[in-house]
């Protein structure tokens, strides 16, 4: 098996990072784009508006 070509990141609202709503996205694990943090404009149902969502680390995994 080879290495993964993408990783999973969590997108949280830029202005309220402790919000209960978030998106997941895939991003490349190698190359130029791997070093750039994602910033996407998505719909936030909490505020009922389109806002910028920024990349944060995934929460720790619990088994």
C-alpha positions as CSV (number, residue, x, y, z in Angstrom):
1,X,0.0,0.0,0.0
2,X,1.2,3.5,-0.8
3,X,0.9,6.6,1.2
4,X,-2.3,8.6,1.3
5,X,-2.7,11.4,-1.3
6,X,-5.1,13.5,0.8
7,X,-5.9,14.2,4.4
8,X,-9.1,15.1,6.1
9,X,-9.4,18.6,7.7
10,X,-12.2,20.3,9.7
11,X,-13.5,23.7,8.6
12,X,-14.9,26.0,11.3
13,X,-16.4,29.5,11.0
14,X,-13.7,32.2,10.9
15,X,-15.4,34.6,13.3
16,X,-16.7,32.0,15.8
17,X,-14.3,29.1,16.0
18,X,-16.1,27.5,19.0
19,X,-19.3,27.1,16.9
20,X,-21.1,23.7,17.0
21,X,-21.3,23.6,13.2
22,X,-18.4,22.6,11.0
23,X,-17.6,21.1,7.6
24,X,-15.1,18.4,6.7
25,X,-12.9,18.6,3.5
26,X,-10.1,16.8,1.9
27,X,-6.9,18.4,1.0
28,X,-3.7,17.1,-0.6
29,X,-1.0,15.7,1.7
30,X,1.9,16.6,-0.6
31,X,3.0,19.4,-2.8
32,X,2.4,23.2,-2.7
33,X,-1.3,23.1,-1.8
34,X,-0.5,20.9,1.3
35,X,1.2,23.8,3.0
36,X,-1.6,26.4,2.4
37,X,-4.5,26.5,4.9
38,X,-7.9,26.1,3.4
39,X,-10.4,29.1,3.5
40,X,-13.8,28.5,1.9
41,X,-17.0,30.4,1.8
42,X,-19.8,28.1,3.0
43,X,-23.3,28.4,4.5
44,X,-23.6,28.6,8.2
45,X,-27.1,27.5,9.4
46,X,-26.5,29.0,12.8
47,X,-26.3,32.6,11.5
48,X,-28.2,31.8,8.3
49,X,-25.6,33.5,6.2
50,X,-22.6,32.5,3.9
51,X,-19.4,33.0,5.9
52,X,-15.7,32.1,5.5
53,X,-14.7,28.8,7.1
54,X,-11.0,28.2,7.9
55,X,-9.1,25.0,8.5
56,X,-8.4,23.7,12.0
57,X,-7.0,20.4,13.2
58,X,-9.3,17.4,13.7
59,X,-10.2,16.8,17.4
60,X,-8.4,14.0,19.2
61,X,-9.7,10.6,18.5
62,X,-11.3,8.6,21.3
63,X,-11.7,4.8,21.2
